[in-house]
C-alpha cells in the first residue's frame, strides 16, 4: 500500500498541476494611447544660444518661450533645435531634420560661430540663404535673428557680417530681430563669465525679444 501511494504521488507530480484561471498572474494594464500633439510647431533653429548653453534646459529661451505662449493661451509647440557650436554650414546639413517637423514658424539663429571663426561672409550668407529657401519651400514662416561680433574682429568685417542679416531680411521679406542679444550682450548681470552666453536672467530677456518678433505671426485661432 505504501509503495502504491508513493507511485501515485510521483505520477501526479510528474504530470504537474495546471493553474486554474483564478491563480494565473494578472496581466499588466495597458497604458491608454496618447493622442498626437497637433499644435502648430515653432522651431528654435540655432546654435548654443538656442540650445541654452550654460543653464538648465528649463531656462533656455525656447522653454521660456513655450511657457509664455501657454500663459497667453496660444496653442503652439516649441521645439528646441539648437546645437552648441553649430555654424551656418552645419545648419544647412541638418535642414531636413527641421523641415521634417513641418514647422509653422522657424526662428533662425545661426551665423555667430561663423563670425567668431572668421569664415568668409559670402559663405555664411550663402548658407543662410539656402536655409531660408528650404524652410520657406517647406511652408514655414522664418524669423531671422541678427548677430554681431566683438570689436576686436575689426569694423569692416563686423559691418559686412551684420549686413548679411539685413540683406536677407530685405530680399526675402523676413521679420528681422536686428540683434538677438540686444540689451543682454556686454551686460554683466545678464551674461555668463565667458562673455558670450546669457545666464538665466539673460535668456529671459532673449525670450522677450523673440516673443515680440513672433507676436504678429501668431494665429489667435489656435487658442
N, C-alpha and C positions, 0 to 999 in steps of 0.2 A: 504493500500500500504506500509506504513511504517513497519507494522507487517510482511508483506510478505518479504520485503527486509532484515529485521533483521533475519528471519528464514533462508533465503537463505545464508546469510553471515556466520551464525553459522554452517550450514551444511558443507560449504566449509572448514571452519576452522577445523571441526572435522575430515573430510576426510584427511586433510593435503595435502601439495603440494609436489610431488616427485621431487627431484632436477634433473635438466637436466644434461647430461654428462658434459656440459661446466662448470657447477657450482660445480661439485664434487671436493673434496680436492685432490690435486695432490699426486701421490704415490712417496714415497721417493726413490731416485735412489739406486739401489743395488750395493754394492761395487764389483769391479771386483775380481774374485777369484785369490788368490795368488798361485803361483806355489811353491811346496815344495822345501826346501833348500836341494839340492842334493850333496852339498860339503862333502867330507870325514870329519869325526868328530875326533877331538883331545880332549880328556877329561883330565882336570887337576883334578886328584882324590887325595884329601888330607884333611888336617885339616885347621887351621886358616891361615897358611902360604899360602895356595892356595886360601882360601876364601877372603884374603885381609884384615884381621882384622886390625882395627885402621885407615884405609884410605878409601877414597871414592871408590866405586866399580869400577869406571873408571880408578883407579890407581892400581888395583890388577894386579898381574903378568899375569893371564890368559887374561885379557883385553889388556894389553900391548903386549902380545904375538900375539893376534889377529891382532892388528894394524901393527905389524912388518910383519906378513905373508901377510897382504893386501898390504903393501908397496912393498913387493917383488913380488907381483903378484901371490902368491901361494894360490890357492882356497881351503882353509881348513876352517872349522868352529870350533872354540874353545868353549868348554862347561866347565863352572866352576862347579865342583862337590866337592868343598871344604866346609867342615863344621867345624866351630871353636870348639875346644875341642875334636875332634874325635880321636879315638885310632885305632889300627890295628883291634881289635875285632869289633869296630863299622863299620869300613870299610868293613869287611867281611860280616857283617849283611846286608849291603846295596849294595852288589856286583851286585845283579840282576838289580838294578836301573841303574848301569853304563853299564852293558852288553846290556841292552835293547836299549841303544843309538847306538849300533852297531859301536863302535869306531874303527877307523883305527889305532890310537895310543893312549896310555894312559900314562900320566906322573904320576907315583905312588909316592906320597909324604905322607907317613904315618909312624908312629912309635915314633915321637918326644914326644908325650904325654904319650906314654907307658914308655919311659925312665924317663921322669920327675916324673912319679908316682911310679917308682921303680918296674914296672911289670917284672916278670922273663923273661930273654932274650929268653929262649926256647919258651915261649908262644907267644912273639912278632914275632919270626922267623916263627913259625908255621902258624900264621895268615897271615903274608905277603906272605908266600909261597902258601897258599891256594888261596889268591887273585891273585897272578901271574898266577897260573894254570888256574883259572877260566877265566881270561882275555885272555890268550893265546888260550884257548879252544874256546873262542868266536871269535877268529880270529884277535885279537888286538896285535899290537906290544907294548911292555912295556918298558918304560924308567924308571929306578929305581933311585929315589933321595935319596942319602945317608944323614944320620944325625949324629950329635954327641951331647954331653951333657956338661953342665957346669962342671968345675973342681971339684966342691965340691961333685960330685957323686962318686968320687974315681976312680983311674986308672984302676982297674980290671974290674969294671962294665962298664966303658966307653969303654974300649978295646973290651970287649965282645959284647957290643951294636953296636959299629961301624962295627964289623966283620959280623954282620947279613947281611948287605947290600953287602959287598964284596963277601961273600959266595954265596948268592942268585944270584948275577950278574954272578959269575963264573959258577955256576951249571946250570943256565938256559940260559946262553949266552945272557944276557941283557945289553944294553947300561947303563952305570952307571955314574951318577953325583956324584963324590966322596963326596962332601959336598954341599948341596943345598944352604947354605948361605955363600959360600966361598967369602971372601973379604967384606962381609956385617956384619956378626955377630961380636960383640965386637968393632965395629967402630961407634962412637957416631954420626957421620954425616949421617949414613945410618940406624940407629936404633931408634925405639920409646923409650920413657922413661922407659918402662917396661924391656928393655934389651933383650926381646925375639922375638919381631916382627919388621920387617923392616918398615921404613917410606916410603914415596912416592919415594924418591931417591933410597932407598934400593931395593924396588920392581922393579925398572928399571934395576938394576944390576942383580937381580934374573931372570928377563925375558931374559936378555942377556945370562946368564948361561944356561938356559933351551933351548934357541934357538940354541945355539952351539951344544947341545946334540941332538936336534931334526933334525938338518940340514941333516945329512946323511940318515935319514929315509924318507925324504920328496920327493914326486914324482913331478918332474918338468912337467909331463904330465898334471897336474891339472891347469896349468897356462891358 
